[in-house]
Amino acid sequence: MSCKIIFATGNEGKMKEVREILADLGLPVLSMKEAGIHVDVDENGTTFMENARIKAAAVHAACGEIVLADDSGLVVDAMDGAPGVYSARWMGEDTSYEIKNQAIIDRLEGLQGHERSARFVCSIAAVFPDGAKAETEGAVEGEIAFHPAGEGGFGYDPIFLLPERGVTTAELTAEEKNAISHRGRALRKMEPIIRTWLEEHA
């Protein structure tokens, strides 16, 4: 059975991470654009998992392949969980992350240590060619840094501090980040589920 995985995103940074983590499956991992899939998905869920399910179902309807969709974002406790499910759209989709990151730092002015607690959360929904579904989640705990630091990663990585390491996720190598990231954790939970499905449908 010839299979490929379609990951429901156009984010190149995300695709690079996904391909590295799922490499051992030995399957092609394509973005929607690479697969020639053009669907306009209304991510109107109220949780990360709801949005992942919506995306996975819409893309699966267009291609019938193994589809993975994630919704992920930054949850800042002192901001009542914002930006949360609106992480990509917070302050406007066209607003640069430099501006978004600085805005979060500004909102936490005067707060120290655990008062700056935050986490990256990733929910992944999978739909298989036979309609079977699976879901996994991953999270990584940290704090909001006082200043952006690091050139790696993307999005909110430069302000997400790992206190036990004393660095932001943007200061990690790709391998280090994949080993501890919310998306890495969720994908590593999903990998054996995909592997089992492939074995059962070989």
N, C-alpha and C positions, 0 to 999 in steps of 0.2 A: 504494500500500500504506500503510494507516494504521498507524503505529507509535507506541509510547510506550516510555519506559525506566522500568523499576521498579528502584529502588535498594534493596537489602535492608538497610534500617536503620529505626529509629524515632527516631534521634538528629537533632533539629531543627538543631543546630549543623552537623552533617555535611551534612544535606540542603541547607542554605543554600550551603555551599561547592560542593557538587556541581552545583547548578543554575547557579551563576555560571560555573563552569569549562566546563560543557557547553552553555551558552546558544547558542553558534554553530551547534549541530546543528539547532536549531529544533524540537526534539521536546519534548513534555511529559515532565518527570522527576518521578515520583511515589515517595513512600515506600511501604512495604508497607501501612501503615495507610490512606493515601490511596487505594491501589488495592484496599482491602478484602481484603487477603491476611493470613491468620492461620495461620502455620505455626510450630511449636515446633522450632527447629533446635538440635541438640546439637553445639555447636562443640567437637569432641573431637580436632581436629587438633593436631599437635605443631609446626606452622609456621604463619606468617601465611597463606601461600598455600593450605595444606590447608584451613584454616578458611574462607577465601574461596570455595574450590571447593564445599565442603559447603553453604554458605549459598546460593550461586548455583544449584546443582542443585535444592535443596529448593524455592526460590521459583519457579524456572522450571517445575517440575513442577506448581505450583499455578496458573500463569497463562499460560505459553507465549509471553510477550512477550520483548522484549530485557531481560535481567536483568543487573544489575551488583551484585556483592557485594564488599565490601572487608573485610579484617581488618588492623588497624593497631595500633601501640602504641609504647611507649617502651622502648628497649633501653639499659640502663645498664651499661657495661663493668665498673665496680667492684663491681657486684652480680651478676656472672656472667650478664649478659644480662637479668636481671629488670627490671621486671615482664614484659616480652616479650609472649608470646601471652596472658598473663593480665592485661594492662594494665587492662581494664575491670573484671575480677573481683578484682584484687589487693586483699588485706585485706578482701574482702567487697564484693559489688556495691552494697550500701547505704551503704558508707563514703564520706564526702564526699571530693572531690578536695583540699580544703584539708588534710584529715588525711593523705591519701596523699602529697601533695606535701611536706608537712613531714616525713613519715617518711623519704622518700628523701633530703632534705637532711640529716636527722639521721644517716642511715647513712653519708653521705660526709663526715662531720665530720673535719677535719684534712687532707683531700685538697685539692690545688691544681691549677689549670690542666688539663693533659691527663689527669691522674688522675681528673678528673670527666667524661671523655668519654662522650657518649651520642648516640643517633640516634633519630629518629622513622622508622619503617618502615611502608610501606603496600603491601599486595598486593591487586590487583583481579582478580577472575575474572568473565568475561562468558559468558553462554549466550544464543544467538540463537534466534529462533523455529524455525529449521530444524535446531537442535541443534548448530550450529557453536559452537566455544568459542575464547576468547582470554584471555590473561593478561598483565598488566603489573605492574611494581613501581617504587616510587619511595622515596627515602630522603633525609633531610637531616641533616647532621652538626652537632653542637653540644656543649655542656657543661651540666652541672647547675648552676644559679645558686645563690648562697649564700642568697638570699632570694627569695620569690615576688615578681613584679612584673608589672603590667599588668592591664587589665580586659577585654581582647579574648580571642577564641578560647574554648577550653573545655578541660576535662581537665587534662593536664600542661603546657599552654602557659605558665602563669606561672613555671615553673621551668626551662624549656628555653631556655638562653641561646645566642644566636648571637654568638660571640666577635668576629667581624669587624665586627659592627654594634653590639655593646655593649648589645643589648636582648634581651628574651625574645620568644618568638613571640606572647605575649599583649599585647605592646606595639606590635605591627605593626597597620596597618590591614588590613581584610579583603583588599583588593587586593594589598597587599605580601605578606601571608601566603600567599594563593593562588599568587602568583608563584614562591614558593620552597618551599612545603610538600611533604611527602612525598606527601600525597594529591593535591595539585595536579600534581606531576610524574607520578604514576602515571595520573591521569585524562587528562593531556595526551598521554600515550603511547597511551591507549585511544581517544581521540577519532577519530584518522584510521582506526583499525580499524573503528569503528562506521560512520564515513562511507563507507568502501569497501563494507562489507556492504550499507548502504542503497542505494548506487548500483547494486550488482549485483542487488538485488532490487526495484528501482523498478518 
